[in-house]
Amino acid sequence: MSSNTEAGGGGSSNGGLLYHEVQESKLCAVHCVNTVLQGPFFSEFDLAALASDLDRTERQMMLGAVTGDFLPEQSHNVSLDGDFSIQVLQKALEVWDLQVIPLESPVAEPAQIDPEKENAFICHLQDHWFCIRKVNGEWYNFDSLYPAPEHLSKFYLSAYLDSLKGFGWSIFLVRGNFPKECPMTSSEASNGFGQWLLPEDAERITKSCSSASRTQKGNGQQQLSDFIQYGDAQMLLDDEDEDLKAAIAASLMESSPAIETQPGSSKNENKENEEKKESENENKVSEEKKE
């Protein structure tokens, strides 16, 4: 990777600020593209125009062809509820000389081995898109469902990507010359749902929201979440790798019920339950003898 690319992706940009967009309607594809670029470069209308151009090209290519799965009157690049195809995201980022490459592609093999040496990843599952991006030398999760970017250690990055793949997420590598600055003083520097944050402000918001959710989700599940988000990755040994993956898996299952026990406690609880049953049986036998 060229030094120019590294400077554009991991070097200092926008005065050290992080650009984040909070989910608006079903515009996660817009949020994803803009956080890759670190600025409000595209609107939903821009992506819709790109989708229309792609549809037109596809119709011209399919003109005269009869296929069972291609309906000319329907868009194959944007759904009625606003979900855009990967081709639309690719076209948008190509405007800025960026390539979008499937992570399982042979070209992306180095990123599979050392993802921390890259600059950005796009993740997609069903109708949700989000970006994982290196900014000012640090990795952040810019998921628009989060109130602020979440910092990811280099160690955690690799484990997190592996867990996403395990849950069926499609992951794409983004390479090229990333925009180094966004003109924040221009009239187009705000699209209504974007915000510029200092890293410490992002951390404060994340911790505040995490603390608020503690009472809603229960201490057991929240402790796992805290371990994932704020644990010191350097303290994790190789034999704890499975615990890390289990914790990540728990964080991805947002709709799961609250966890009542902590990993590793089941054996002790089983032992306690067995001892309790034995004690009850002994008491019962003793009472029968007295009778």
Disulfide bonds with the S-S distance in Angstrom:
none
